[in-house]
């Protein structure tokens, strides 16, 4: 009976815990890339590659998974057919483009990337924890399923990845840039940036010029709404 219960638990775990794993590398050099942001578009779950370029993310057949890294072209792939674990290695193409203010080149790390690498190194042990393969080690897989520590670790990984996404957007959509383009300060700039929150995918792919155009366009819309909200009320008739 005990073996039957263990078998059923393992089958249940396997049916739910479909996984996509692999290594992300630079297509030109073959060197591993980290920390690449890996997002399951269907479930909104995300993770980061480790220093060896390895990633592991929950994903079912047909889920669309994106790979994003500053200085490289984003990649979108659909999880292939597999029983539980599918392996999909990704080679990302470096991109180089000329902007008015500066030139972005692979190998030159931004402030965000340097800070991100420092955060990854700080929480390295928690971020590198991965679910055991139920076929290789079924006992460990079942134990992991009921481990409170494991659940807390995986919850932290998800929160960390979401935080990295937010910090990346903040690194491009800054108050200094908005003030420079719109002249807004104080409470006004806070209200504007709250109403017009920049989507992560746009922040990842937009050029510097596109970023500025988006801010200016959003600012014009914001002004129209503000004028409507503060339109003067006609004075009441005095008796």
matplotlib code that plots the C-alpha trace (Angstrom):
import matplotlib.pyplot as plt

x = [0.0, 2.8, 4.5, 1.1, 0.7, 4.2, 3.6, 0.4, 2.0, 4.9, 2.4, 0.4, 3.6, 4.8, 1.5, 1.6, 5.3, 6.1, 9.4, 11.4, 15.2, 18.3, 21.3, 21.3, 24.5, 25.9, 25.4, 28.7, 30.9, 29.0, 29.6, 26.8, 24.7, 23.4, 21.2, 18.9, 15.2, 13.1, 9.3, 6.5, 4.0, 1.1, 1.5, 3.5, 6.1, 9.7, 13.2, 16.8, 19.7, 22.6, 26.3, 26.4, 23.5, 21.2, 17.5, 14.7, 11.1, 7.7, 6.1, 3.5, 3.3, 2.5, 3.4, 5.2, 8.5, 10.5, 14.3, 15.4, 18.8, 20.0, 22.2, 20.7, 17.7, 14.8, 13.9, 10.4, 10.0, 7.2, 7.8, 8.1, 6.3, 7.6, 6.4, 7.7, 11.0, 11.9, 15.4, 15.7, 19.0, 18.9, 21.5, 20.9, 22.2, 24.0, 22.7, 24.4, 22.7, 23.6, 21.6, 22.0, 23.3, 25.3, 26.2, 25.2, 27.5, 27.6, 30.1, 29.6, 27.5, 24.9, 24.4, 21.3, 23.3, 26.1, 23.5, 21.6, 24.7, 25.5, 22.0, 22.2, 25.5, 24.1, 21.1, 23.0, 22.1, 18.4, 18.2, 20.0, 17.7, 15.8, 13.2, 14.6, 13.9, 11.2, 12.5, 16.1, 15.2, 11.5, 11.9, 13.6, 10.9, 8.1, 10.0, 10.4, 6.7, 5.9, 8.9, 7.9, 11.5, 11.3, 8.0, 9.4, 12.6, 10.6, 8.2, 11.3, 12.7, 9.5, 9.4, 13.1, 12.5, 9.5, 11.6, 14.3, 11.7, 10.5, 14.1, 14.9, 11.9, 12.9, 16.4, 15.1, 12.0, 13.5, 12.2, 15.2, 14.4, 10.7, 11.5, 13.9, 11.3, 8.2, 9.3, 7.2, 8.4, 7.1, 3.6, 2.9, 5.7, 4.6, 1.0, 2.1, 4.4, 1.8, -0.9, 1.5, 3.4, 5.8, 5.3, 8.2, 8.3, 8.5, 11.2, 13.2, 12.9, 12.5, 15.4, 16.3, 14.4, 11.3, 11.4, 11.4, 8.6, 6.5, 7.0, 6.2, 3.1, 1.9, 2.6, 0.4, -2.4, -1.9, -2.1, -5.5, -6.9, -5.6, -7.1, -10.5, -10.2, -9.3, -11.6, -12.9, -16.5, -18.7, -19.4, -22.8, -25.3, -25.1, -28.4]
y = [0.0, 2.4, 1.9, 2.4, 5.8, 6.8, 5.9, 7.8, 10.8, 10.6, 10.4, 13.3, 15.4, 14.5, 15.4, 18.9, 19.7, 19.9, 21.7, 23.4, 23.6, 24.4, 26.7, 30.2, 31.2, 34.0, 32.9, 34.5, 33.2, 30.2, 31.6, 31.3, 34.4, 35.5, 36.8, 36.3, 36.9, 33.9, 34.4, 31.9, 34.2, 31.9, 31.5, 34.8, 32.8, 33.9, 33.0, 34.0, 32.0, 31.2, 31.9, 28.8, 30.0, 27.4, 28.0, 25.9, 27.1, 25.4, 25.2, 22.9, 21.9, 24.9, 27.6, 30.5, 31.3, 34.5, 35.1, 38.7, 40.2, 43.7, 44.1, 41.0, 40.3, 38.8, 35.2, 33.6, 29.8, 27.4, 24.5, 21.3, 18.1, 16.1, 13.8, 16.0, 17.7, 19.3, 20.6, 23.6, 25.4, 29.0, 31.0, 34.7, 37.1, 40.2, 43.5, 46.8, 50.1, 53.8, 56.3, 60.0, 59.9, 56.7, 53.4, 50.1, 47.2, 43.6, 43.2, 46.7, 46.3, 48.9, 50.0, 47.8, 44.7, 45.3, 45.6, 42.6, 40.4, 41.5, 40.6, 37.2, 36.6, 37.6, 35.2, 32.6, 29.5, 30.2, 31.1, 28.0, 25.5, 23.4, 20.7, 17.2, 15.0, 12.6, 9.9, 10.2, 10.6, 10.0, 10.0, 13.4, 14.7, 13.7, 15.1, 18.4, 18.5, 18.6, 20.7, 24.1, 25.3, 24.4, 26.2, 29.3, 29.1, 28.8, 31.6, 33.8, 32.9, 34.1, 37.3, 37.9, 37.5, 39.9, 42.4, 42.2, 43.0, 46.0, 47.2, 46.9, 49.1, 51.6, 51.7, 52.9, 54.8, 57.2, 60.4, 62.3, 61.4, 62.2, 65.6, 66.4, 65.6, 67.0, 69.4, 67.6, 67.4, 66.6, 65.0, 65.6, 63.4, 60.6, 60.8, 60.8, 57.8, 55.9, 56.5, 55.7, 52.7, 51.5, 47.8, 45.5, 44.2, 47.7, 48.7, 45.7, 46.3, 50.1, 52.2, 55.4, 57.5, 55.3, 55.5, 59.3, 59.4, 57.2, 59.5, 62.6, 61.0, 59.8, 63.3, 64.9, 62.5, 63.2, 66.9, 66.6, 64.6, 67.0, 70.0, 68.2, 67.4, 71.0, 72.8, 76.0, 75.8, 78.7, 81.2, 80.9, 83.8, 86.3, 87.6]
z = [0.0, 0.9, -2.5, -4.3, -2.5, -3.4, -7.0, -7.2, -5.6, -8.1, -11.0, -9.7, -9.2, -12.7, -14.3, -12.8, -12.7, -16.4, -16.8, -19.5, -19.0, -21.0, -21.4, -22.9, -24.7, -26.9, -30.5, -31.6, -28.8, -27.3, -23.8, -21.3, -20.6, -17.2, -15.7, -18.7, -17.9, -18.8, -18.7, -19.3, -21.1, -20.4, -16.6, -16.0, -14.1, -14.5, -13.6, -14.4, -15.8, -13.5, -14.2, -16.4, -18.5, -17.1, -16.6, -15.4, -15.5, -15.1, -18.6, -20.3, -23.9, -26.1, -23.6, -25.1, -23.3, -23.9, -23.3, -22.7, -22.0, -22.5, -25.5, -27.2, -29.4, -27.5, -28.3, -28.1, -28.2, -27.7, -25.3, -27.3, -26.6, -23.6, -20.9, -18.0, -18.7, -22.1, -22.9, -25.1, -25.5, -26.7, -28.6, -28.4, -31.1, -29.8, -31.1, -31.6, -32.5, -32.6, -30.6, -30.2, -26.7, -26.4, -28.1, -26.6, -27.3, -26.0, -23.2, -21.8, -18.7, -17.6, -14.0, -13.9, -15.1, -12.6, -9.7, -11.0, -11.1, -7.5, -6.4, -8.1, -6.4, -3.0, -3.3, -5.3, -3.2, -3.1, -6.8, -7.9, -6.2, -8.7, -8.4, -8.4, -11.5, -10.4, -12.7, -11.4, -7.7, -7.0, -3.2, -3.3, -5.7, -3.3, -0.4, -2.3, -3.0, 0.7, 1.8, 3.3, 2.8, -0.9, -1.3, 0.3, -1.9, -5.1, -4.0, -3.4, -6.8, -8.4, -6.3, -7.1, -10.9, -10.8, -8.9, -11.5, -14.2, -12.2, -11.6, -15.3, -16.3, -13.6, -15.1, -18.4, -17.4, -14.9, -13.2, -14.5, -18.1, -17.6, -16.0, -18.8, -21.5, -19.8, -17.1, -14.5, -10.9, -7.4, -7.1, -10.8, -12.1, -9.6, -10.9, -14.5, -14.1, -12.1, -14.8, -17.7, -16.5, -19.1, -20.2, -19.6, -23.2, -24.6, -22.1, -23.3, -27.1, -27.5, -28.7, -26.9, -29.5, -29.2, -25.5, -25.7, -28.2, -26.0, -23.0, -25.0, -26.5, -23.1, -21.7, -24.3, -23.4, -19.7, -20.3, -22.1, -19.2, -16.7, -18.5, -18.6, -14.8, -13.8, -16.3, -14.5, -13.2, -14.3, -11.6, -10.1, -10.8, -8.1, -6.7]

ax = plt.figure().add_subplot(projection="3d")
ax.plot(x, y, z, "-o")
ax.set_aspect("equal")
plt.show()
